[in-house]
């Protein structure tokens, strides 16, 4: 089947069905009810016992086929097809989609074309239209010669993304909160607009904007809402293709990180040169405090797409996503300066906050010669991500001291033999109102400077001297011994404080 890439796992007698679409299905998604759709189960058959997915067929990899699936075909209902060998999911999607669309009665692009949709809506609304995704990339625009466009719209079309505007963030936040068509008056940035969010259920996928040359009536609003539902199908399909691309690149780059493949094998598939200079950036997602409950948190995919767009001015950039809320960006360009990389990180921080309403911290690793060095630099990037604050960018050379301290405190924390029992007793002591642990840490942080330590603790210098004398008497910590002071400081940093790059 399909040149040997697929074989039947179960349900061979039920393969004579109508198929009109091919989609991805992953862990955590709702139980499917799509009787004419082939589902590519990229995370395996993740359905719970008793769940009965409805689909034309389920496609899984060899290793994801449950034991005895052929004997338990009735449990799944749809036939199970097995993707053989190392065939990439992207290739399977392309093959199956082509087969479905070429078959009589198969899918024929009934959802149409995004540019055609933009033209249709522009004709109905009487103003130029653009369709954007959630990262404000322009995916399509209308082309009616008789409909004028303003400078903002011209910049959007030429740059294929929304240019920075002072009031844009407020506008998008309002659009994404609403389920209705909004009429936005002219402001300092642009003329009047009529706009609607593109949604799939509660998830915002993008938006449709039209210049409101003449007031749009109820019929026009209804057409715009209908167009948003049609656009959602396109954006979901685009997202599926992008998700496959991300998964493929993730697999390849992780193999490179872990030394399980040769750079010469992976480089062509990633669009990189084996011996080129590369820099690895890490982006860690953080939930913003005070965010409204109804606001969806941007996922790593959206941040990765944004980072890819922002880095598009260089020779090549590869984004690979990792499940633990981290995005890795590999930048390869011969003339990329450290200053440019810092500015890129700062722009990712700023645009993630404004466009995606998500705080991120960015770590910039060392620029290395050749893809073979990425495994080593990833270790550094992981350390930088542990010390960089949300909303900040740090280059590896900025935080060498914090990285060293983090590694030392990790060793102290992991090995009981590296810790002083007296300091452990001090940290765990809750019998007194005196904060002994914080007092000693502040004293050691200041290098034993009584004046600075007392100011940091907001106490009198004599009070600090009394506390230090009492903790030495009570816990037996010899503060005159430099080795004791060093180990005690590392142990306290592990127990009650973490190094952070602001």
C-alpha positions as CSV (number, residue, x, y, z in Angstrom):
1,X,0.0,0.0,0.0
2,X,1.5,3.4,-1.1
3,X,4.7,1.8,-2.3
4,X,5.0,-0.4,0.7
5,X,5.0,2.4,3.2
6,X,1.7,1.2,4.8
7,X,0.4,-2.2,5.7
8,X,-2.9,-3.2,7.2
9,X,-2.8,-3.8,11.0
10,X,-6.4,-4.7,11.5
11,X,-9.8,-4.2,10.0
12,X,-8.9,-5.3,6.4
13,X,-12.6,-6.0,5.6
14,X,-13.6,-2.5,6.5
15,X,-11.2,-0.6,4.2
16,X,-13.9,0.0,1.5
17,X,-15.0,3.4,2.9
18,X,-15.3,7.0,1.6
19,X,-12.3,9.2,2.5
20,X,-12.4,13.0,2.0
21,X,-9.6,14.2,4.3
22,X,-6.4,13.3,6.1
23,X,-5.4,14.9,9.5
24,X,-3.0,14.6,12.4
25,X,-4.2,13.4,15.8
26,X,-2.1,13.6,18.9
27,X,-2.2,13.0,22.7
28,X,-4.6,15.2,24.5
29,X,-6.9,16.0,21.6
30,X,-10.7,15.3,21.8
31,X,-12.0,11.8,20.9
32,X,-12.4,12.1,17.1
33,X,-15.7,11.8,15.3
34,X,-14.7,12.1,11.6
35,X,-16.0,9.1,9.7
36,X,-14.5,10.1,6.3
37,X,-11.1,11.2,7.6
38,X,-7.8,9.2,7.9
39,X,-6.1,10.1,11.2
40,X,-2.4,10.0,11.5
41,X,-1.9,9.1,15.2
42,X,1.5,10.7,15.7
43,X,1.6,9.8,19.4
44,X,0.3,6.2,18.9
45,X,-3.2,4.9,19.8
46,X,-3.6,7.1,22.9
47,X,-7.3,6.4,23.4
48,X,-8.5,5.2,26.8
49,X,-10.1,1.8,27.3
50,X,-13.7,2.0,26.3
51,X,-13.2,5.0,24.0
52,X,-14.3,4.3,20.4
53,X,-12.8,6.8,17.9
54,X,-14.8,7.3,14.7
55,X,-12.6,7.7,11.6
56,X,-12.1,6.1,8.2
57,X,-8.8,4.7,9.4
58,X,-6.1,5.1,12.0
59,X,-2.4,5.2,11.0
60,X,0.3,4.4,13.6
61,X,4.0,3.4,13.5
62,X,5.3,-0.1,13.9
63,X,6.3,0.4,17.5
64,X,3.0,2.0,18.4
65,X,0.9,-1.0,17.4
66,X,-0.6,-2.5,20.6
67,X,0.0,-6.2,21.2
68,X,-2.9,-8.2,19.8
69,X,-4.4,-5.3,17.9
70,X,-5.5,-7.6,15.1
71,X,-7.5,-9.7,17.6
72,X,-9.0,-6.6,19.2
73,X,-10.0,-4.8,16.1
74,X,-13.6,-4.4,17.4
75,X,-12.2,-2.3,20.2
76,X,-11.0,0.4,17.8
77,X,-13.8,0.2,15.2
78,X,-11.8,2.0,12.4
79,X,-9.2,-0.1,10.5
80,X,-5.6,0.4,11.8
81,X,-2.9,1.0,9.2
82,X,0.8,0.7,10.1
83,X,3.4,3.1,8.8
84,X,6.4,1.0,8.0
85,X,10.1,1.6,8.7
86,X,11.3,5.2,9.1
87,X,8.9,6.8,6.7
88,X,8.5,10.4,8.0
89,X,5.0,11.5,9.1
90,X,5.2,14.4,6.7
91,X,5.8,12.0,3.8
92,X,2.8,9.9,4.9
93,X,0.6,13.0,5.1
94,X,1.6,14.1,1.6
95,X,1.1,10.7,0.1
96,X,-2.2,10.0,1.6
97,X,-3.5,13.6,0.9
98,X,-2.4,13.3,-2.7
99,X,-4.1,9.9,-3.0
100,X,-7.4,11.1,-1.4
101,X,-7.5,14.2,-3.6
102,X,-6.8,12.3,-6.8
103,X,-9.5,9.7,-6.1
104,X,-12.9,10.1,-7.7
105,X,-15.2,11.8,-5.1
106,X,-12.2,12.5,-2.9
107,X,-11.3,15.9,-1.4
108,X,-10.9,18.5,-4.1
109,X,-9.9,21.5,-2.0
110,X,-13.6,22.2,-1.1
111,X,-12.4,24.7,1.4
112,X,-11.0,26.8,-1.5
113,X,-7.9,29.0,-1.4
114,X,-7.1,31.6,1.3
115,X,-6.4,34.2,-1.4
116,X,-9.7,33.4,-3.1
117,X,-11.4,33.7,0.3
118,X,-9.8,37.1,0.9
119,X,-11.0,38.3,-2.6
120,X,-14.5,37.0,-2.0
121,X,-14.8,38.7,1.4
122,X,-13.3,42.0,0.0
123,X,-16.0,42.0,-2.7
124,X,-18.7,41.5,-0.1
125,X,-17.4,44.0,2.4
126,X,-16.2,46.6,0.0
127,X,-12.8,46.9,1.5
128,X,-9.4,45.3,1.2
129,X,-8.9,42.2,3.3
130,X,-6.0,40.4,4.9
131,X,-6.0,37.0,6.7
132,X,-3.4,36.5,9.5
133,X,-2.3,33.7,11.8
134,X,-2.0,34.2,15.6
135,X,1.6,35.3,15.3
136,X,0.4,38.2,13.0
137,X,1.9,36.7,9.8
138,X,0.0,37.7,6.7
139,X,-1.2,34.5,5.1
140,X,-3.3,36.0,2.3
141,X,-4.7,39.3,1.1
142,X,-7.2,40.5,-1.5
143,X,-6.2,42.0,-4.8
144,X,-9.1,44.1,-6.0
145,X,-7.5,47.0,-8.0
146,X,-10.4,49.3,-7.2
147,X,-10.1,49.0,-3.5
148,X,-7.5,51.4,-2.0
149,X,-5.1,50.4,0.8
150,X,-3.4,52.6,3.4
151,X,0.2,52.6,4.4
152,X,-0.3,50.1,7.2
153,X,-1.9,47.6,4.8
154,X,0.8,48.1,2.3
155,X,3.5,47.4,4.9
156,X,1.6,44.3,6.0
157,X,1.5,42.9,2.4
158,X,5.1,43.8,1.5
159,X,6.5,42.4,4.8
160,X,4.0,39.5,5.1
161,X,3.5,40.4,8.7
162,X,2.0,43.1,10.8
163,X,4.4,46.0,11.4
164,X,4.9,47.2,15.0
165,X,2.3,49.7,16.0
166,X,1.8,51.5,19.3
167,X,-1.9,50.5,19.6
168,X,-1.7,47.1,18.0
169,X,-1.4,45.0,21.2
170,X,-4.6,46.5,22.6
171,X,-6.4,45.9,19.4
172,X,-5.4,42.2,19.1
173,X,-6.2,41.5,22.7
174,X,-9.7,42.9,22.2
175,X,-10.2,40.9,19.0
176,X,-9.0,37.6,20.5
177,X,-11.3,38.0,23.5
178,X,-14.4,38.5,21.3
179,X,-16.4,36.0,19.4
180,X,-18.2,38.7,17.4
181,X,-17.3,41.0,14.5
182,X,-15.7,44.2,15.8
183,X,-15.7,47.6,14.2
184,X,-12.5,49.5,15.1
185,X,-12.4,53.2,14.5
186,X,-9.5,55.0,12.8
187,X,-6.6,55.9,15.1
188,X,-3.0,57.2,14.9
189,X,-1.8,53.9,13.3
190,X,-4.5,53.1,10.7
191,X,-7.9,53.8,9.2
192,X,-11.2,52.1,10.3
193,X,-11.2,48.3,10.3
194,X,-13.8,45.6,10.6
195,X,-12.3,42.4,12.1
196,X,-13.1,39.0,13.4
197,X,-11.0,36.3,15.2
198,X,-10.5,32.9,13.4
199,X,-11.3,30.2,15.9
200,X,-11.4,26.4,16.3
201,X,-13.6,26.0,19.3
202,X,-12.0,28.1,22.1
203,X,-8.6,28.2,20.4
204,X,-7.7,31.4,18.5
205,X,-5.9,30.6,15.2
206,X,-5.7,34.0,13.6
207,X,-7.9,36.9,12.4
208,X,-9.4,38.5,9.3
209,X,-9.1,42.3,8.9
210,X,-10.9,44.5,6.3
211,X,-10.6,48.2,5.6
212,X,-14.0,49.6,6.3
213,X,-14.4,52.0,3.4
214,X,-18.1,52.1,3.9
215,X,-20.0,50.9,7.1
216,X,-20.4,47.1,7.0
217,X,-24.0,46.0,7.7
218,X,-25.4,42.9,9.4
219,X,-25.2,40.9,6.1
220,X,-21.5,41.8,5.8
221,X,-20.9,40.8,9.4
222,X,-22.6,37.5,8.8
223,X,-20.4,36.9,5.7
224,X,-17.3,37.8,7.7
225,X,-18.2,35.3,10.4
226,X,-18.8,32.6,7.8
227,X,-15.5,33.4,6.2
228,X,-13.7,33.1,9.6
229,X,-15.1,29.5,9.9
230,X,-13.8,28.7,6.4
231,X,-10.5,30.2,7.2
232,X,-10.3,28.1,10.3
233,X,-10.2,25.0,8.2
234,X,-7.3,26.4,6.2
235,X,-5.4,27.4,9.3
236,X,-5.9,24.0,10.9
237,X,-4.6,22.3,7.8
238,X,-1.6,24.7,7.7
239,X,-1.0,24.0,11.4
240,X,-1.0,20.2,10.7
241,X,1.6,20.6,8.0
242,X,3.7,22.8,10.2
243,X,3.4,20.4,13.1
244,X,4.7,17.5,11.0
245,X,7.6,19.7,9.9
246,X,8.4,20.6,13.6
247,X,8.2,16.9,14.6
248,X,10.5,15.8,11.8
249,X,13.0,18.6,12.7
250,X,12.8,17.8,16.4
251,X,13.6,14.2,15.8
252,X,16.6,15.1,13.6
253,X,18.0,17.7,15.9
254,X,17.6,15.6,19.1
255,X,19.6,12.9,17.3
256,X,22.3,15.5,16.6
257,X,22.2,16.9,20.2
258,X,22.6,13.4,21.6
259,X,25.3,12.3,19.2
260,X,23.1,9.5,17.6
261,X,23.7,10.6,14.1
262,X,26.3,12.3,11.9
263,X,26.1,16.0,11.1
264,X,26.6,15.2,7.4
265,X,23.5,13.0,7.5
266,X,21.2,15.5,9.2
267,X,22.5,18.8,7.8
268,X,20.8,18.6,4.3
269,X,17.5,17.7,5.8
270,X,17.7,20.7,8.1
271,X,18.8,23.0,5.3
272,X,22.2,23.7,7.0
273,X,25.8,23.3,6.0
274,X,27.8,20.7,8.0
275,X,30.7,23.0,8.7
276,X,29.0,26.3,9.1
277,X,29.1,28.5,12.1
278,X,25.9,28.0,14.2
279,X,24.5,29.4,17.4
280,X,21.9,27.8,19.5
281,X,19.2,29.9,21.3
282,X,16.9,28.5,23.9
283,X,13.5,30.1,24.7
284,X,11.8,29.0,27.9
285,X,8.0,29.8,28.2
286,X,6.7,31.1,31.5
287,X,3.1,31.8,32.5
288,X,2.5,35.5,33.0
289,X,1.2,36.3,36.5
290,X,-2.2,37.9,36.6
291,X,-3.4,36.6,33.3
292,X,-7.1,36.3,33.0
293,X,-8.5,32.8,33.3
294,X,-10.2,32.9,29.9
295,X,-7.0,33.8,28.0
296,X,-5.3,30.8,26.4
297,X,-1.5,30.5,26.9
298,X,0.5,30.5,23.7
299,X,2.2,27.2,23.3
300,X,5.7,26.4,22.2
301,X,4.5,26.1,18.6
302,X,3.4,29.7,18.4
303,X,6.5,31.0,20.1
304,X,8.6,28.8,17.7
305,X,6.8,30.2,14.7
306,X,7.3,33.8,15.9
307,X,11.1,33.1,16.5
308,X,11.4,31.7,13.0
309,X,9.9,34.8,11.5
310,X,12.0,37.1,13.6
311,X,15.2,35.3,12.6
312,X,14.2,35.1,8.9
313,X,16.7,37.9,8.0
314,X,19.6,35.6,8.4
315,X,20.9,33.0,6.0
316,X,19.1,30.1,7.6
317,X,17.3,29.3,10.9
318,X,15.8,26.1,12.2
319,X,13.3,25.9,15.0
320,X,12.8,22.7,16.9
321,X,10.2,22.3,19.7
322,X,10.6,20.4,22.9
323,X,7.7,19.4,25.1
324,X,8.8,21.0,28.3
325,X,7.8,24.5,27.2
326,X,11.2,25.1,25.5
327,X,11.9,26.2,21.9
328,X,15.4,25.8,20.4
329,X,16.4,28.0,17.5
330,X,19.5,27.1,15.5
331,X,20.8,30.2,13.7
332,X,23.4,29.7,10.9
333,X,24.9,32.8,9.2
334,X,28.5,33.7,8.5
335,X,28.3,37.3,9.7
336,X,26.0,37.0,12.7
337,X,27.4,39.2,15.5
338,X,26.8,38.6,19.2
339,X,25.1,42.0,19.3
340,X,22.6,40.9,16.6
341,X,21.9,37.7,18.5
342,X,21.2,39.7,21.7
343,X,18.8,41.9,19.8
344,X,17.1,38.9,18.3
345,X,16.6,37.4,21.8
346,X,15.3,40.7,23.1
347,X,12.8,41.0,20.1
348,X,11.6,37.4,20.8
349,X,11.0,38.4,24.4
350,X,9.1,41.6,23.4
351,X,7.0,40.1,20.6
352,X,6.1,37.0,22.6
353,X,4.8,39.3,25.4
354,X,2.9,41.7,23.1
355,X,1.7,39.3,20.3
356,X,1.3,36.1,22.3
357,X,0.8,37.4,25.8
358,X,3.4,35.0,27.0
359,X,6.6,35.8,29.0
360,X,9.7,34.1,27.9
361,X,13.4,34.0,28.9
362,X,16.0,33.6,26.1
363,X,19.4,32.0,26.4
364,X,22.0,32.6,23.6
365,X,24.7,29.9,23.5
366,X,28.2,30.2,22.1
367,X,28.7,30.5,18.4
368,X,30.4,27.2,17.4
369,X,32.0,25.9,14.2
370,X,30.1,22.9,12.8
371,X,26.9,21.1,13.8
372,X,28.9,18.5,15.7
373,X,29.3,21.1,18.5
374,X,25.6,21.6,19.1
375,X,25.4,18.9,21.8
376,X,28.0,20.7,23.9
377,X,26.5,24.1,23.5
378,X,23.0,22.8,24.3
379,X,24.3,21.9,27.8
380,X,25.3,25.5,28.2
381,X,22.0,26.8,26.9
382,X,20.1,24.7,29.4
383,X,22.2,26.2,32.2
384,X,21.6,29.7,31.0
385,X,17.8,29.0,30.8
386,X,17.9,28.0,34.5
387,X,19.3,31.3,35.5
388,X,17.8,33.8,33.1
389,X,14.7,35.6,34.4
390,X,11.3,35.7,32.6
391,X,11.3,38.7,30.2
392,X,15.1,38.7,29.9
393,X,17.8,37.7,27.4
394,X,21.2,36.4,28.5
395,X,24.2,35.4,26.4
396,X,26.3,32.6,27.8
397,X,29.2,35.0,28.4
398,X,27.0,37.2,30.5
399,X,26.3,34.5,33.1
400,X,29.4,32.3,33.4
401,X,29.6,33.0,37.1
402,X,25.9,32.0,37.7
403,X,26.3,28.9,35.6
404,X,29.4,27.8,37.6
405,X,27.5,28.4,40.8
406,X,24.5,26.5,39.6
407,X,26.6,23.5,38.7
408,X,28.5,23.6,42.1
409,X,25.2,23.9,44.1
410,X,23.8,21.0,42.1
411,X,26.7,18.8,43.2
412,X,26.3,20.0,46.8
413,X,22.6,19.3,46.7
414,X,22.9,15.9,45.2
415,X,25.7,14.4,47.4
416,X,25.1,14.3,51.2
417,X,28.8,14.1,51.8
418,X,29.2,17.6,50.3
419,X,27.0,19.2,52.9
420,X,27.7,20.3,56.5
421,X,25.3,18.8,59.0
422,X,25.5,22.0,61.1
423,X,24.3,24.1,58.1
424,X,21.5,21.6,57.4
425,X,20.4,21.9,61.1
426,X,20.5,25.7,60.7
427,X,18.3,25.6,57.6
428,X,15.8,23.3,59.1
429,X,15.6,25.1,62.4
430,X,12.2,26.7,63.1
431,X,12.4,27.0,66.9
432,X,13.4,30.6,66.9
433,X,12.0,33.8,65.4
434,X,15.6,34.7,64.3
435,X,16.1,34.0,60.6
436,X,19.5,32.3,61.1
437,X,19.8,30.9,57.5
438,X,19.0,34.2,55.7
439,X,21.3,36.1,58.2
440,X,24.2,33.8,57.5
441,X,23.6,33.8,53.7
442,X,23.4,37.6,53.5
443,X,26.6,37.9,55.6
444,X,28.5,35.4,53.3
445,X,27.0,37.1,50.2
446,X,28.6,40.4,51.2
447,X,32.0,38.8,51.9
448,X,31.7,39.2,55.6
449,X,31.0,43.0,55.4
450,X,28.9,43.7,58.6
451,X,27.7,47.2,57.4
452,X,26.5,45.9,54.0
453,X,25.0,42.7,55.4
454,X,23.1,44.6,58.1
455,X,21.7,47.1,55.5
456,X,20.6,44.1,53.4
457,X,18.8,42.5,56.4
458,X,17.4,45.9,57.6
459,X,18.8,45.4,61.1
460,X,21.3,47.3,63.2
461,X,25.0,46.2,62.9
462,X,25.0,45.2,66.6
463,X,21.9,43.0,66.0
464,X,23.7,41.3,63.2
465,X,26.8,40.7,65.3
466,X,24.6,39.2,68.0
467,X,22.9,36.8,65.5
468,X,26.2,35.6,64.1
469,X,27.5,34.9,67.6
470,X,24.4,33.1,68.6
471,X,24.3,30.9,65.4
472,X,28.0,29.9,65.9
473,X,27.3,29.0,69.5
474,X,24.1,27.1,68.8
475,X,25.0,25.3,65.6
476,X,28.8,25.1,65.9
477,X,29.6,26.7,62.6
478,X,33.2,28.0,62.5
479,X,33.0,31.3,60.5
480,X,36.7,31.9,61.0
481,X,37.5,28.9,58.7
482,X,37.5,29.9,55.0
483,X,36.7,26.4,53.8
484,X,33.7,26.2,56.2
485,X,32.5,29.6,54.9
486,X,32.7,28.4,51.3
487,X,30.8,25.1,51.7
488,X,28.3,26.8,54.0
489,X,27.6,29.5,51.4
490,X,27.2,26.9,48.6
491,X,24.8,24.9,50.8
492,X,22.7,27.9,51.7
493,X,22.5,29.1,48.1
494,X,21.2,25.6,47.2
495,X,18.7,25.6,50.1
496,X,17.2,29.1,50.1
497,X,18.3,31.0,47.1
498,X,18.8,30.5,43.4
499,X,21.1,32.5,41.1
500,X,19.1,34.5,38.5
501,X,20.3,36.7,35.7
502,X,18.1,39.8,35.4
